[in-house]
Amino acid sequence: MTALVLNLFLRSAIICLAACTLRCLLPRYAARERHAVLFASFLLLLFWPLLALFLPELDVALPSNAPPDGSVTVQEFLFVSVHPVQATFAYLPVALWLFGVTLSLLPLLLGYPKALSITRQANPLNYPLADELLSSLCAQYGRTRKPSLLVMSAPLMPFLFGILKPKILVPSDSANWSDARWRTVLLHELAHVQRCDVGAQMLAHLVTALWWFQPLCRLNYLALRQESEQACDAIALSSGVKASDYAAELVQLARTNEHRLGYSSSAVMMAGRGNLEPRVRAILDSTTKHKLRHFVAAAIAPLVLITLAASAVTLKKEDNPMKRTLLSSLLTSAGLSAATIGGSLLDSNGAAIPNAKASLYNPETTVSHETATATDGKFSFSVPAGQYILRIQKPGFPSLFREFNVQDDSKIEKRLSFTQPALPSGEAPQHIRVPGAAQQEKLIQKVNPLYPVSAKRAHLQGTVSLEAVISAEGVPEDITVLSSPDDDLTQSALEAVRQWRYSTTLLNGNPIAVVTNIIVNYTLTN
């Protein structure tokens, strides 16, 4: 789970940083174009998990120093019979993510009812001149349906509320406004309506909440709101309003009206005090801003390419491909898997061993899970069906490995010991000895172990002794490490042997499960 979170954090940071960089590199372009680039990044973040699921992976090899050459030989010995395994997954990462999403959505969840309440208490504005001006401006914007114009009972900052049926709300003292102020407010709010800024900001807020652990996403959201206001200011100024008069009216509105709605994307306020200064500077800036019709597509294209690269490219070390299967990780995190693996960890005297680190690793997806044994020595994981390697670590004890083939809806329970082979709870093993040479002939698919690069560099060599349970179908289901000189060599041997396949072993004409002892020799040749 740690690897998955780090993977999501780094790849989302690439997308957010690319959008932020494009925005900063384009100061001479209009705020509308910068807003479009930022909004595109939120859409890409929203759909990025789907891209990561379905895009083919592109492995990029990392350079590494050439290690010494080494060889691996495998010997197979006696066969006996064997048994199955159980686990639970720690839901803490999912609970923490949901808690962060809830906290991030609080401004929206609390702000929307507040804005809705103010809107319902407001009254239709009975001011013919303002209504005529609104009708005229709607015709200028090409809108056939004009938004509702409501007056609030309190001196609140003018704001726009609603997506499908937008409403412009003005404060109680609006009857005393000058024609210039009315024109300033209506031009600005109609620009928000035309640009669908309420819906855009609510969507960006939702994406920011989903990626709350990515601070760059939050910064881009704040920048999006700022660019939205500046884009509407630019539209209002293009209608013939004098820049100095427009800025003066904006400052006066901020001084004389309250900001009770607070920080919420459920409504768009005319002038928030937090971003007023940069807006005024932008309004009074006489520099001509470039507006290119095809600029948005040209600017978003590299952002899309960066997102695709962040979704598909994986780094690959020489013998450790970083294959990411996000769907499997998300199913596991959401607790949608049906299989469980777990057990109890005991010492040689049968006493429970607490606070031992238990790690479960899927070589196919490279997804790993970690937990610790409880005071009674128990641990558990909840995982999708697949093949897994279990590793138990405790200071003062050698590492303990087990390999399991887990099916849907299976529940596997093991009693594990650092000094004894694992036995299923409440069962005694049945032993069937078969000559090793006879069973060797049944091996129909053999994958040779790879010599780990880390072990070569450390000049580690030796023999890994395994005991593998072969199911009636000829699939290794449970691999126990009897002895090993190094954990990296153990991991290499387990990942190879779990891919072996055997023809069926028959006893009295019936398929049976058997156990085989396997010796893997790692030898350096120079």
N, C-alpha and C positions, 0 to 999 in steps of 0.2 A: 504493500500500500504506500510506503514511503517513496518507493521508486515511481509509482504512478503519479503521486502528487507533485513530485519534483519535475517529472516529465511534462505534466499539464502546466505547471508554473512557468517553466522555461519556454515552452512553445507559445503559450499565450503572451508572454512578455515580448517575444519576437514580433507578433502581430501588432500589439499595442505600441511598441517602440517604433515600428515602421510607420504607423499612422501618425504618431506624434512628430516624427522626423519630417514626414511629408508636409505636415501643417506648418512646422517651423521654417521649412525651406521655401515656403511660398507666401511670404508676407505681402508681396506686391499684388497678389490676387485677391479678389473680393471674398468677403466672409462667407458668402453662399457656397463658393467652391471648397473652402477649407472645412465648412460644416459637412459637405457631402462626403469628403474623404473620411472624416471622423465617424460619421454615421455608417459608412460602408464597413468600417472596422468592427462596429458592434454587430452588424448583420453577419459578418464573417465569423466572429467569435460565437455567435448563437448557433451557427451551423457547422462550426469546426469539428465537434466530436463526430458528426456523421461523415465528414471528409476523412477523418482519421480512421474510421471504421472501414470505409469502402475503397479508399485509394490504395493502389499497390505500393508496397514498401520499397524504397530505394536505399540500399545499404551503401554507406560510404566508409571505406576502410581507413582506419587510423594508422599512421606510421608507427612502427615499433622496432626496437633493436632486435637483431636476429639472435635467438637463443641457441644453446647447444642442441645438436641433433640427438634424438632419442628413439628408442623402439619400444613397442608394447606387444607382449605375447600373452595369450590366454590359454589356460588349461581348465578342463572340466572334469569333475570327479563324481562322487556318489550322489544318489538321489534318494530322497525320503519324502514323506507327505507333509502337508501343511494346512493352514487356516487363514481367515480374514481379519478387519480394523474399525474408530469413530472420532468427529471434531466439531467445534463451534467457532464461528468467526467473531472477532471483536468488532462491534458496531460503532465504536467510538469515533473513527474517522468520518463515517456517514453522519452521525449525530452532530459532530462538530461542524461539518459543512452546512447541514440544515439549520443549525443555530445561527451561523454567520449569515446565511441567506435571509433568515427571518429578521435579524437585526438590521440588515441592509435595506430591507423592504419597509421598515417601520415608518420612515418619512412618507412613503407613498400610501401605506395602509392607514396612517393617522391623518395625513393631509387630505386625502380624497373625501372622507366623510365630513371634514371641516369645510372644505370648499363646497360640497354638495349642500350642506346645511345653510351656508351663507347665500347660495344661489336660490334655494327654496324660499328663504325669507325676504329676498329682494323683490322689488316691484318694477313693473314695466315703466320705462322712462317716458314721462309726459312732457316732451320738449320738442316741438315740431322742427325747429331749426336743426337740432342734432339728428333727428330722424331723416330729414331731407339730405343732410350732409352724408349720412351713412348710405342712403340709397344712391347718391351720386358717386360715392367712392366704390360701392359694389359694382356699379356699371363700369367704372373705370378699370376695376380688376377683372371684369368679365364674369362676375358671379350673379347667377339668376336668383339664388336664395340668399338673402342677407341674414346675418346672425341676429339673435335677440339682443336687445339693448336694455339692461336692467340697472336700477339704481339701488345701492346698498344703504342700510340705515346707519352705517358707521363710516368714518373717514378712512377707509381702507385704500390701499394702492390699487389702481385699476388693474384688472387681470382678465385673462381669457380662460374659460372652463368649458369642457365638453369636446368630444371628437366628432361624432355624427351630427349633433345639433349644438354647434358652438354658441356660447353666450358671452357677450362683453359686459363686464360689470364695472360700474363707475361709482365713486364715492358720493356721499350725501350732499357735499357742497358743489357738485358738478353743475348745478343750475346757475352758479355764479361764474362759470368758466367763460373765458373769452373764446371767440371763434378760432383764434390761433391754437389755443390749447385743445379744443375739441378736434380740430383737424389733426394735430399731432398725435393725440391718443388713438383716434379712429384709424388713421393711416398705419400706425404701428401694430395695433391689434388685428386689423384686417390682413396685414402681411403675415402674421402668425397663422391666421386661419388659412390663408392661401397656401402656406408652406406645410400645413398639417403638423405644426411644431408640438402640439400637446401630445399627439400619438407618438411622434418620434422620440420625445423625451421620456415618455412612459416606457417605451420599448428599451431605450438605452438604460434607463434605471433598472429594469428587470435584468438585462444582461449583466450590468455591473453587480447586481446582487448575486447572480449565479456565479460570477467570478470574483467574489468579494476578497479572496485571498491574493488577488493580483492588484497591487496598488496602482500600476500604470493604467489599468482599466478605469479606476476611480478618477485619476487625473484627466483622462480623455473625456470622461463624462462631464466634468466641470468645464473643460474647454469647449465641449459641444454646446452647453447652455450659453456660454459667452458668445460663441460664433453665431448662435441662433439669434440672439438679441442684436448683434451688430449687423447681421444680414437684414433683419427687419428695419433697423435704422437706415440702412442704405436704400431700401425700397422706399421708405417714407421720404427721404431726401430727394430721390429721383423724381418725386411727384411735384417738385418745385418749392418745397419748404426751405427757407433759409437755414443754413447749418447753425448759425449762432442762436437764432430764435428757437430752433428745435432743441438744442442743448440746454438753453435756459429753461424751457418748459419742463424738460426731463428732470433737471436738478430741483426745480421748484416742486414738482410732484413728489419727489423723494423726501423733500423736507417737510411737507405739510400732511403727508398721509402715513398711516401705520402699515406694518408688515406682519400682520398676525398669521398669515398662512405659513410662514416659516419656509423651510427648505423642502419643497415637495415638487415632484414632476407632474402631479395631478392637475396643476393649473400653471399658466404662464403669466407672471406678474410683469407689469410695465417697466418698473425700474427698481431692481434690488440694489440695496446700498453696497453690497459686496463687489459688484462688477461695474459700478457707475463710473468710476474714474477712467478705466480703459475705454469704456464706451464713449465718454465725452471726448477723449483724445482722438478716437477714431472718427467721430462726427466732425470735429474741427480740422482734421487732417485734410489738407487740400490736394494731397498727392492722388493722382488718377489711379484707380485700381483697375487692373486688367480683368476683362470678362471674356472668356473664350467658351464658345458653345460646346466644343468637344473637349474642353479641359478636364471635366469630371471623369470621363471615360479614360482619358490618358493618364490621369493621376491615380485612379483606382486600379488600373491594370497591374502595375507593379505590386500593389498591395495584395491583389488576388494571387499573384505568382508567389509572393512571399508566404502567404497563408498555405498554398498548396505544398510548398517546400517544407514548411513547418509541420504539415500533416503527414507527408509521405517519407521524408528523409529520416533514416535512422543511422546511428553510428555503429560501426562494427569493428570490434577488436579482432585479432587474428583468429581466435578460437572461441569467441564469445559473442555471437550475433545478438544485437539488441532488438529482437523481434517483439513488437508491441501489439497485443490484442486487447484494445480498449473495451470492446464489448464484454469480454470475459471478466475484466476487472470491474466494470460497472455492475454487472449482474451479481458478482460476488459482494461488492460493496453494498448493494441494495438488499442483500439477503434473499435474492430470488433463486439461489441454488438449492438443490434438494439433498445433496450428499453431505455427510459429516464425517470428519476424521478426528479422533481424539483418543485419550487413554489416561493411564496413571503412570507416573515415573517413580520407581522405587530403587533403593540401594540393595546391596547384597544381603542385608538382613531383613528385607521386606519393609523398611521404614520409608515413608513418603519423602520426596526431595522437592522442596518448594523453591520458587524463584529461579528455576532453570529456564533458559531461553529456548523456546520452541519455534523453529522456522519451517514453513512449508513452501516448497518451490515447485512451480510447473515449468519444466524445460521447454515445452512447446510454446507457451505464451510469455515466458520470462517473468510472470507475475509471482510475487512472493508475499507471504503473510507471516506476521510474527505475533507471538503471545508469550506469556510466562506461566509456568506451573503454579497452581494455587497452593495453599498451606497443606492440602491433602495430596499434593503431587499431581492433580488432575489438570488437563489442558484440553482444548477442543478448537476446531476450525469448521467453518461452513464454506464449501467450495463447489464449483461446477464439476461435472463429471470430467475425468481426465487422469493422467498419470502424474504423480507427485513424489517428491523426495522430501522426507521429513528429517530435520536435523535438530538434535538436542544438545545444548551446550550448558555446562556448569563448571565454574572454576574448581579445580582440583580433580576433575573427572575427564577422561578422554571423550571427544565428541562422539555422539551416537547417531547413526544414519539408518533410515528405513525407506523403502520405496513401495508405493501403493498404486494400484490401478483402480480408480474409483468410478462406479457406475451411478447413474441417476437414482435417487431415492435410497441409496445405500447408506447404512450407518455402521461405521467401523470403529471398534473399540479394542485397544491394545494395552496390555500391562508390559511396560518397558523397564529394563534394568541395565545399568552400566556394566554389569558383570555377567549377565545371563541372556541367552536369546529370548526374544519376545514370545509370549504365549497368550492366546486369547483367553479372556476371562471365562472361567468355568469349563474349559475344555482341556483334554489331554491329547497330545499329538499322537497320531498313528503313523508308524514308520514302515515304509516299503522301500527296501534297498534294491537298487538296480545297478548293474555294472556301468561304470562311467562310459566306457567305449560304446556300449549299446545305446545309451541315451544321446551321446555325441552325434550319432548318425541321424537322430531325429531333428537336429538343428537345421532348419530350412532357410532361415534369414539371420545373418550375423553381421552386426555393425561393429567394426573395430574401434576401441577407445582411442581418443586423441590425447597425445601427451600435452598436458597443460603448459602454456608458455611460462606462467609464473613458476611452475615447478622446475622447468628447464633452467630458467635464470637463477633459481636458488640452488641448482645442482641437486635436486631431490630425486631419488630413485628408490625402488623397493617393490614390495608385493602387496596387493590388495586382495584379501580373501573375502568372498561373498557367499551367501547362501540364498538362493533364489527359489521362490515358489512359482511353479509353472502350472497354470490352470489347466483344466480339462481341454480347453480350446488351444492350448499351446502358447499362451500369453503370460509373460512374467507379471505376477500380481503383487508380490511382496518380496523385496530384496533386503536382506539383513547383512550388515557389514560385520564380519567376524574379526577382522584385523586390518589395519592400514597404517602406513608410516606418515601419511599427510592427508589433510582434509581435501586439498585440491585434487590429489590423485583419486581419492574416494569419490568425489563428485564426478570426475571424468569417467570412472568405471561404471558408476550407477547410470549416467546418462546414456552410455553405450548399451549396457546389458538390458536396460528396460525396453530397447527396440528389437531385441531378439524375438524370433518366433520359432516354435517347435511344431512338429507333427504330433497328433494326439497319441497319448500313452494309454493303452488298454489293459485292464485287469479283469479277467473272466469275461472278456468281450465288452466291458463298459469303460467309457472314458474316465480317467481319474486325474486328480491333481497330484503333482510330485514336487520334490525339492531337489535342487542340484547345488553342489558346491563348485564355485568358479574361482580360479586363481588368475589374477591379472598382474603381469610382471612389467614394471616400468624400468627401462635400463637406458642410461646415457651412453652414447657411442663415442663421444669425444669430450 
